[in-house]
Amino acid sequence: MKKYLANIFTFSRVIIGFFLFGFREFDVTYLIIFLYCGISDALDGFFARKFGSVSQMGSTLDTLGDLIVYFGMAKILLSNEKYHFQSWIYFWFAGTLVIFAVAAFIGLARFKKVYFVHTISGKLLGILVFTIPFGCYFDLQNAIGIAICVAATTNAIESLIVQGLAPSAESDVKFAWEVKKLREQAKNNATETE
């Protein structure tokens, strides 16, 4: 039973996440369901690593669950005017998305695959994105929007550095400055094989 625990949490988030599409605003019921989705997202990865049940299916379900939850949140953000951000925040975020796209294209050109870099700033970004409904509930969406843009810009620049300079397609890099160490390791490995 333990080895299935992670997938049970993930699958429950996929199913329950669809209920979020039925809401028109971030009310208390929405926030409770959204909070469950966030907790189950944290627990599925924890249990998968703890019980050695990490799998491609679990990873795919996890990404699907995230997409369902965040698209459900985006539906409310885009359809309810009281939650709109100030317009310059949208432009800032759009610029950040361009940096992410450039980084992805560089990674694709260099390593023939699309991958995303998982840095500490990316984890912070995920946490901040998770706070959007709660920030909107308390009318703090612009403050949350600024924090998200700062974290997203940092994460996008780190992705650009890693995908542009890392010696291989490294997705699990805590900070961009680790690229220097990765390049030195690759150089030492190449020297040892000669």
KOLGUTI-34890 format. One line per 2 residues: number of its first residue (from 1); their letters; for each residue x, y, z of N, C-alpha, C. Coordinates in pm, 1 decimal. Layout:
// KOLGUTI-34890
NUM = A = X:Y:Z:X:Y:Z:X:Y:Z  ...
***
This chain:
// KOLGUTI-34890
1 = MK = 82.2:-120.4:0.0:0.0:0.0:0.0:85.9:125.9:0.0  198.3:122.0:73.9:283.2:240.4:85.6:335.7:286.9:-50.1
3 = KY = 368.9:192.6:-137.1:427.0:231.4:-265.4:325.8:301.0:-356.8  196.2:285.6:-326.7:92.4:350.8:-406.4:46.4:484.2:-347.1
5 = LA = 93.4:516.3:-227.4:46.5:634.8:-156.5:69.4:762.9:-236.8  186.2:776.5:-296.9:216.1:896.8:-375.4:118.4:912.1:-491.5
7 = NI = 94.2:803.1:-565.2:2.5:810.3:-679.4:-141.6:834.2:-635.5  -178.4:785.7:-517.1:-313.1:811.7:-465.1:-330.5:961.8:-441.6
9 = FT = -230.7:1025.5:-378.1:-237.9:1170.6:-357.4:-242.0:1244.8:-490.5  -157.4:1203.5:-583.7:-152.0:1271.1:-713.1:-284.3:1256.1:-787.9
11 = FS = -334.9:1133.7:-793.3:-459.6:1108.7:-865.8:-576.4:1183.6:-801.5  -576.3:1191.4:-668.6:-684.3:1265.4:-602.0:-678.0:1413.7:-639.0
13 = RV = -555.3:1466.9:-654.8:-541.7:1608.0:-695.1:-592.6:1629.3:-837.2  -566.3:1534.1:-925.3:-616.0:1544.0:-1063.0:-769.2:1548.9:-1061.8
15 = II = -831.9:1458.9:-988.4:-979.0:1453.1:-984.1:-1036.5:1576.8:-914.8  -987.9:1606.7:-796.2:-1041.5:1719.6:-719.1:-1011.9:1852.3:-788.2
17 = GF = -898.9:1860.8:-858.8:-863.4:1983.3:-930.3:-969.3:2026.4:-1030.6  -1038.7:1929.4:-1089.4:-1143.9:1964.4:-1185.7:-1258.4:2041.1:-1120.6
19 = FL = -1282.2:2019.9:-992.0:-1388.0:2093.8:-922.5:-1359.2:2244.3:-919.9  -1231.7:2281.8:-926.9:-1195.8:2424.1:-922.0:-1249.7:2501.2:-1041.9
21 = FG = -1275.5:2431.0:-1152.1:-1330.0:2498.1:-1270.7:-1475.2:2543.3:-1250.2  -1541.5:2491.3:-1149.3:-1680.5:2528.1:-1123.6:-1697.3:2656.4:-1042.9
23 = FR = -1588.7:2713.7:-998.3:-1596.2:2835.2:-916.1:-1582.8:2960.8:-1001.7  -1644.7:3068.7:-955.2:-1635.6:3198.0:-1023.7:-1549.5:3297.8:-946.7
25 = EF = -1519.5:3263.7:-819.8:-1434.6:3351.5:-738.7:-1361.1:3267.2:-635.4  -1265.0:3331.3:-572.1:-1185.4:3264.3:-469.6:-1257.1:3275.5:-334.6
27 = DV = -1359.3:3192.9:-315.3:-1429.9:3195.7:-186.8:-1366.6:3092.2:-93.0  -1420.1:3080.9:26.0:-1361.3:2993.4:127.0:-1360.8:2847.1:81.2
29 = TY = -1467.3:2802.0:17.4:-1472.5:2663.5:-31.0:-1363.2:2639.3:-134.8  -1347.1:2733.5:-227.4:-1240.2:2722.5:-326.5:-1104.9:2712.0:-256.6
31 = LI = -1080.1:2799.3:-160.3:-950.6:2802.5:-91.4:-922.5:2671.1:-18.4  -1025.3:2608.7:38.3:-1006.0:2480.0:106.7:-966.9:2372.1:5.3
33 = IF = -1037.0:2366.4:-106.9:-1004.2:2267.2:-210.2:-864.9:2294.1:-266.9  -834.5:2421.0:-292.8:-703.8:2459.6:-346.6:-592.9:2424.2:-247.7
35 = LY = -618.0:2446.4:-119.8:-520.2:2412.6:-16.8:-495.6:2261.6:-14.6  -602.3:2182.0:-26.3:-584.7:2037.1:-34.0:-495.4:2001.1:-153.9
37 = CG = -520.5:2064.6:-267.1:-440.8:2036.0:-387.2:-293.7:2068.9:-363.4  -267.1:2179.5:-295.7:-128.4:2216.6:-266.7:-61.4:2120.1:-171.1
39 = IS = -134.0:2079.8:-66.6:-78.1:1985.0:30.3:-54.3:1849.7:-35.6  -149.5:1804.0:-116.4:-131.9:1674.8:-183.7:-16.0:1680.6:-283.5
41 = DA = 7.7:1797.0:-342.6:120.8:1813.3:-434.6:252.7:1798.1:-359.9  260.3:1852.9:-239.7:382.7:1839.5:-160.3:400.6:1695.3:-110.5
43 = LD = 290.4:1634.2:-68.2:299.6:1500.4:-10.5:328.6:1392.2:-113.3  278.0:1408.0:-237.3:300.6:1300.3:-334.3:449.6:1283.2:-364.6
45 = GF = 519.6:1393.3:-382.1:663.6:1384.5:-406.7:739.1:1330.6:-286.7  698.7:1374.9:-168.3:762.3:1327.4:-44.7:747.7:1175.1:-32.3
47 = FA = 624.5:1125.6:-49.6:600.9:982.0:-35.3:666.4:901.6:-148.0  668.8:956.9:-266.9:733.4:885.6:-377.8:882.0:864.2:-349.2
49 = RK = 948.4:967.6:-297.8:1090.7:953.5:-264.7:1110.7:864.2:-142.3  1026.2:880.8:-40.2:1041.2:804.9:85.1:1022.6:654.4:63.3
51 = FG = 925.7:617.0:-18.4:894.9:475.3:-36.4:950.6:419.2:-167.6  1036.4:495.8:-235.8:1100.5:446.4:-357.7:1003.7:417.1:-470.1
53 = SV = 897.5:497.1:-480.0:797.6:472.1:-584.4:795.5:582.8:-689.5  908.4:650.6:-707.2:918.9:752.0:-812.3:904.9:682.3:-945.9
55 = SQ = 816.3:734.5:-1031.9:794.8:672.1:-1162.0:761.4:778.7:-1265.9  776.2:741.2:-1391.7:741.2:832.6:-1500.2:591.0:860.7:-1498.6
57 = MG = 510.2:758.1:-1470.4:365.7:778.4:-1463.2:330.7:876.6:-1351.3  392.9:860.7:-1235.7:367.6:951.8:-1123.9:408.4:1093.9:-1157.0
59 = ST = 522.2:1108.0:-1222.6:568.9:1240.4:-1263.2:473.3:1304.6:-1363.2  424.8:1224.2:-1457.4:330.2:1275.5:-1556.7:197.8:1314.3:-1491.5
61 = LD = 148.4:1229.4:-1401.5:24.9:1262.1:-1329.0:42.2:1387.7:-1244.8  160.1:1403.9:-1183.4:188.0:1521.5:-1101.7:180.4:1648.6:-1186.4
63 = TL = 242.0:1645.5:-1303.0:237.3:1760.9:-1393.0:94.8:1787.1:-1439.2  20.7:1681.4:-1471.1:-119.0:1695.8:-1511.1:-200.6:1759.7:-1398.4
65 = GD = -180.3:1712.9:-1276.5:-250.3:1770.4:-1161.6:-219.9:1918.0:-1144.8  -91.6:1953.5:-1158.6:-52.4:2095.2:-1148.1:-122.9:2178.0:-1254.6
67 = LI = -123.9:2128.3:-1378.1:-186.8:2203.1:-1487.1:-336.0:2222.7:-1463.9  -402.9:2118.1:-1419.7:-547.2:2128.7:-1394.2:-574.2:2232.6:-1285.7
69 = VY = -500.7:2226.1:-1176.4:-520.9:2320.2:-1065.2:-491.8:2463.4:-1110.1  -380.5:2483.7:-1179.9:-343.0:2620.2:-1218.3:-430.3:2675.4:-1330.6
71 = FG = -478.5:2590.1:-1421.1:-572.3:2639.4:-1522.4:-706.5:2673.7:-1458.5  -746.3:2596.5:-1358.2:-867.6:2630.9:-1284.4:-855.2:2765.7:-1215.0
73 = MA = -736.4:2793.2:-1160.9:-710.9:2922.3:-1097.8:-708.4:3032.8:-1203.9  -643.1:3007.6:-1316.7:-632.5:3108.0:-1423.5:-769.8:3144.1:-1478.7
75 = KI = -859.0:3046.9:-1486.7:-994.8:3073.3:-1534.7:-1061.0:3181.8:-1450.1  -1046.6:3172.4:-1319.6:-1106.0:3273.2:-1230.8:-1033.8:3406.4:-1245.8
77 = LL = -902.4:3402.3:-1250.8:-825.2:3527.1:-1263.4:-862.9:3604.2:-1389.7  -883.0:3532.4:-1499.0:-911.9:3598.3:-1626.3:-1058.0:3638.2:-1642.3
79 = SN = -1147.2:3568.7:-1572.5:-1289.7:3596.4:-1592.0:-1350.2:3688.3:-1486.0  -1278.1:3715.3:-1379.6:-1332.9:3796.1:-1271.2:-1250.3:3924.5:-1257.4
81 = EK = -1309.1:4036.6:-1294.4:-1236.5:4164.1:-1298.5:-1180.6:4207.9:-1163.6  -1242.8:4167.4:-1055.8:-1194.0:4213.4:-925.0:-1057.9:4154.2:-889.8
83 = YH = -1014.7:4052.1:-964.5:-884.3:3991.2:-937.5:-775.7:4033.1:-1036.3  -804.6:4123.4:-1125.5:-704.6:4161.8:-1225.0:-587.4:4234.9:-1160.7
85 = FQ = -469.5:4209.0:-1215.3:-347.8:4277.1:-1171.8:-337.3:4410.9:-1244.4  -250.1:4498.9:-1194.7:-222.5:4622.1:-1268.3:-157.2:4582.8:-1400.7
87 = SW = -185.3:4657.6:-1506.3:-144.5:4616.8:-1640.9:6.1:4600.6:-1656.5  87.3:4682.2:-1591.2:232.3:4670.7:-1608.2:285.0:4537.6:-1553.6
89 = IY = 213.5:4475.6:-1459.3:255.0:4345.5:-1407.4:242.1:4239.6:-1517.4  136.6:4249.5:-1598.9:120.1:4155.9:-1710.5:235.4:4169.5:-1810.4
91 = FW = 277.4:4293.4:-1839.2:387.3:4314.3:-1933.0:518.6:4259.2:-1876.7  541.9:4282.1:-1748.5:662.5:4230.4:-1685.0:664.5:4077.7:-1694.5
93 = FA = 551.8:4017.0:-1660.4:545.4:3871.9:-1663.6:560.5:3819.2:-1805.9  502.3:3887.1:-1902.5:516.4:3846.1:-2042.9:663.7:3850.4:-2085.0
95 = GT = 734.8:3953.8:-2042.7:878.3:3962.9:-2072.4:955.0:3846.7:-2012.0  916.4:3808.5:-1890.9:979.9:3694.8:-1824.9:953.2:3566.0:-1902.2
97 = LV = 830.8:3550.3:-1952.8:798.9:3431.5:-2032.7:883.4:3424.7:-2159.3  915.7:3540.7:-2216.9:1003.2:3543.7:-2334.0:1141.7:3490.5:-2297.0
99 = IF = 1193.0:3530.8:-2179.7:1323.9:3480.4:-2135.2:1318.4:3329.2:-2116.6  1211.2:3278.3:-2054.6:1195.6:3132.8:-2040.3:1194.8:3064.3:-2176.5
101 = AV = 1123.5:3121.9:-2273.1:1115.8:3062.6:-2407.0:1253.3:3060.3:-2472.9  1328.4:3169.0:-2462.0:1463.9:3174.6:-2518.8:1551.2:3067.6:-2454.0
103 = AA = 1542.4:3054.7:-2321.2:1620.9:2953.2:-2251.1:1584.0:2813.5:-2300.5  1454.7:2786.9:-2318.3:1410.7:2655.7:-2366.7:1463.0:2628.4:-2507.6
105 = FI = 1460.2:2730.0:-2593.3:1512.4:2713.0:-2729.9:1663.1:2689.1:-2728.5  1732.9:2756.5:-2638.8:1877.9:2732.8:-2627.4:1903.5:2590.1:-2582.7
107 = GL = 1828.6:2544.2:-2481.5:1842.7:2405.4:-2436.2:1811.4:2307.1:-2547.2  1707.9:2334.9:-2625.6:1671.1:2248.5:-2737.6:1781.2:2247.0:-2843.5
109 = AR = 1835.1:2363.8:-2874.7:1941.2:2372.2:-2975.9:2068.7:2301.8:-2929.2  2102.1:2314.8:-2801.8:2226.6:2256.4:-2751.3:2216.2:2107.2:-2724.4
111 = FK = 2102.2:2063.4:-2669.6:2092.4:1926.0:-2621.5:1984.1:1843.2:-2690.7  1917.2:1903.4:-2788.9:1814.3:1833.4:-2867.1:1697.7:1784.6:-2781.3
113 = KV = 1669.9:1857.7:-2674.0:1553.0:1824.4:-2593.2:1507.2:1949.8:-2518.1  1378.0:1955.0:-2492.1:1321.3:2064.1:-2413.4:1318.8:2018.0:-2269.0
115 = YF = 1376.4:2097.3:-2181.4:1374.5:2064.8:-2039.3:1366.1:2193.9:-1959.8  1327.3:2180.5:-1835.4:1313.9:2296.0:-1748.5:1407.7:2280.3:-1630.4
117 = VH = 1464.8:2390.5:-1588.1:1562.9:2390.9:-1479.8:1488.9:2409.3:-1347.6  1521.5:2324.7:-1249.5:1456.5:2330.3:-1117.9:1551.7:2394.0:-1017.5
119 = TI = 1542.7:2524.7:-1000.7:1628.2:2596.7:-907.2:1549.2:2633.4:-781.8  1618.9:2685.5:-683.3:1553.4:2733.3:-561.3:1456.6:2846.7:-595.5
121 = SG = 1496.9:2935.1:-686.7:1405.7:3044.2:-724.2:1280.2:2989.5:-792.1  1292.7:2875.9:-861.1:1175.9:2811.8:-920.8:1081.5:2756.2:-815.1
123 = KL = 1139.2:2700.1:-708.1:1055.8:2652.8:-596.7:984.1:2771.1:-531.6  1057.0:2881.3:-511.7:995.6:3001.9:-454.6:883.7:3051.9:-545.0
125 = LG = 907.2:3049.9:-674.9:804.9:3091.4:-771.1:679.7:3004.6:-757.0  697.7:2874.1:-745.4:584.7:2784.1:-728.5:504.9:2814.7:-602.6
127 = IL = 575.8:2843.5:-494.8:508.2:2878.4:-369.3:430.6:3008.5:-385.2  492.0:3107.4:-450.5:423.9:3236.2:-468.8:300.8:3222.5:-558.9
129 = VF = 313.0:3143.3:-665.2:197.5:3121.8:-753.0:85.5:3055.8:-673.6  122.5:2965.9:-584.5:22.6:2899.7:-500.7:-51.6:2999.0:-411.0
131 = TI = 11.0:3110.3:-376.4:-53.3:3208.0:-286.6:-151.1:3300.7:-358.3  -157.8:3295.4:-490.9:-243.1:3389.4:-565.6:-388.2:3389.6:-516.3
133 = PF = -455.8:3275.4:-507.8:-595.7:3282.1:-464.1:-612.0:3341.5:-323.7  -518.3:3310.7:-234.6:-526.0:3364.7:-99.1:-501.2:3515.6:-100.5
135 = GC = -402.7:3559.3:-182.0:-376.2:3703.1:-195.8:-495.6:3776.3:-254.9  -559.3:3716.9:-353.9:-678.2:3777.9:-414.7:-793.9:3784.2:-316.4
137 = YF = -809.2:3681.7:-235.8:-916.6:3678.7:-136.1:-903.2:3798.8:-41.3  -778.1:3836.2:-9.5:-753.2:3948.3:80.8:-717.5:4077.2:5.2
139 = DL = -743.9:4078.8:-127.6:-720.6:4195.0:-213.8:-573.7:4238.8:-214.8  -484.0:4141.7:-219.6:-339.9:4168.7:-223.9:-277.1:4120.3:-354.6
141 = QN = -358.1:4108.5:-460.5:-308.2:4048.7:-584.6:-192.2:4125.5:-647.1  -188.4:4258.3:-634.2:-77.6:4332.4:-694.9:53.8:4309.4:-620.7
143 = AI = 48.0:4300.4:-488.3:169.1:4269.9:-411.4:219.2:4129.3:-446.1  127.3:4033.9:-455.5:163.8:3896.9:-495.1:218.6:3897.7:-637.6
145 = GI = 155.4:3975.3:-726.1:200.2:3983.4:-865.4:343.0:4034.0:-877.3  378.2:4133.9:-798.4:515.6:4186.8:-801.1:613.8:4081.0:-750.8
147 = AI = 580.4:4015.2:-640.3:668.5:3911.3:-586.1:687.1:3797.8:-687.7  578.2:3759.9:-754.5:586.8:3654.2:-856.4:676.3:3698.4:-971.1
149 = CV = 662.8:3822.2:-1014.4:745.8:3871.0:-1125.3:894.1:3872.8:-1088.0  926.4:3912.5:-966.2:1066.7:3911.8:-921.8:1120.4:3768.5:-922.1
151 = AA = 1044.6:3675.6:-862.2:1089.2:3536.1:-857.9:1095.4:3474.8:-998.0  997.7:3506.2:-1082.2:995.2:3451.2:-1218.6:1111.9:3504.6:-1300.8
153 = TT = 1141.9:3633.2:-1285.2:1254.5:3691.2:-1358.6:1385.2:3627.0:-1314.3  1402.1:3610.3:-1183.5:1522.5:3544.1:-1131.3:1532.5:3402.7:-1185.8
155 = NA = 1422.4:3329.2:-1180.9:1421.2:3192.0:-1229.1:1447.3:3184.6:-1379.4  1390.3:3277.5:-1455.8:1410.5:3278.4:-1601.2:1557.1:3305.6:-1635.1
157 = IE = 1618.4:3400.5:-1564.9:1759.6:3431.4:-1590.1:1847.3:3312.8:-1552.3  1815.0:3246.7:-1439.7:1890.9:3127.2:-1402.4:1874.5:3017.2:-1507.1
159 = SL = 1754.8:2999.5:-1558.5:1731.7:2900.1:-1663.5:1814.1:2933.1:-1787.4  1817.7:3059.4:-1822.3:1895.6:3103.9:-1937.8:2044.3:3073.2:-1917.9
161 = IV = 2096.3:3100.8:-1798.9:2238.0:3074.2:-1769.1:2265.8:2924.4:-1773.6  2182.3:2845.9:-1707.0:2205.5:2700.9:-1700.1:2194.0:2638.0:-1838.5
163 = QG = 2087.3:2669.8:-1911.1:2068.1:2607.4:-2041.7:2169.2:2657.8:-2144.4  2220.6:2777.5:-2121.5:2319.0:2831.6:-2214.6:2461.6:2789.7:-2185.6
165 = LA = 2493.9:2759.2:-2058.8:2633.4:2734.5:-2022.5:2663.6:2597.5:-1963.9  2563.6:2525.3:-1916.9:2589.4:2394.0:-1856.1:2643.8:2298.0:-1961.5
167 = PS = 2732.7:2207.1:-1920.2:2791.8:2114.0:-2016.5:2695.5:2005.4:-2063.7  2585.2:1985.6:-1991.8:2485.0:1887.3:-2031.9:2348.0:1937.8:-1988.0
169 = AE = 2244.9:1866.8:-2028.2:2107.7:1908.3:-1996.4:2080.0:1882.7:-1848.6  2117.3:1977.1:-1766.0:2100.9:1965.9:-1621.0:1970.2:2032.7:-1579.8
171 = SD = 1878.0:1954.2:-1523.9:1752.3:2014.9:-1480.8:1750.1:2042.2:-1331.2  1821.9:1964.4:-1251.9:1821.8:1984.0:-1107.4:1946.3:2059.6:-1063.1
173 = VK = 1939.2:2191.1:-1075.2:2047.2:2280.9:-1034.9:1986.9:2378.8:-935.8  2044.9:2385.7:-815.5:1985.0:2471.8:-712.6:2001.7:2619.5:-744.4
175 = FA = 2119.4:2657.2:-791.7:2149.1:2797.4:-822.4:2227.9:2803.3:-953.1  2215.1:2912.1:-1024.4:2282.2:2926.4:-1153.8:2434.0:2918.9:-1140.3
177 = WE = 2488.7:2965.7:-1027.5:2633.9:2965.9:-1015.2:2692.4:2825.4:-1002.5  2609.1:2723.5:-988.1:2657.7:2585.9:-987.5:2706.4:2542.0:-1125.7
179 = VK = 2673.7:2617.9:-1228.7:2715.7:2583.9:-1364.7:2868.0:2580.2:-1373.5  2933.4:2671.7:-1303.6:3080.9:2674.4:-1305.4:3136.1:2541.4:-1255.1
181 = KL = 3080.5:2489.3:-1145.9:3124.1:2361.5:-1090.4:3094.1:2247.6:-1188.2  2978.5:2251.7:-1251.8:2942.8:2148.1:-1349.5:3039.5:2148.4:-1468.1
183 = RE = 3077.3:2268.4:-1511.9:3171.9:2278.5:-1624.4:3308.8:2224.2:-1584.7  3352.0:2253.1:-1461.2:3481.0:2201.5:-1413.7:3478.2:2049.8:-1402.2
185 = QA = 3366.9:1994.2:-1351.8:3352.7:1849.5:-1341.5:3356.9:1784.6:-1479.6  3288.3:1843.9:-1576.4:3287.9:1790.3:-1712.2:3429.5:1794.7:-1771.9
187 = KN = 3499.8:1902.8:-1745.2:3636.5:1917.5:-1795.9:3727.1:1811.7:-1732.3  3714.2:1791.1:-1601.0:3795.3:1689.4:-1531.2:3761.4:1549.3:-1581.7
189 = NA = 3635.1:1521.2:-1602.8:3594.6:1390.2:-1654.0:3650.8:1366.5:-1793.6  3650.8:1471.6:-1875.6:3705.4:1458.4:-2011.7:3856.3:1432.9:-2006.3
191 = TE = 3926.6:1498.9:-1913.2:4070.0:1482.7:-1898.4:4102.9:1341.6:-1851.0  4022.3:1287.8:-1759.3:4046.1:1153.8:-1706.5:4024.4:1045.6:-1811.8
193 = TE = 3934.1:1067.0:-1905.7:3905.9:964.6:-2006.6:4006.4:965.3:-2120.1  4087.8:1069.1:-2128.0:4186.4:1075.0:-2237.3:4306.9:991.2:-2213.5
***
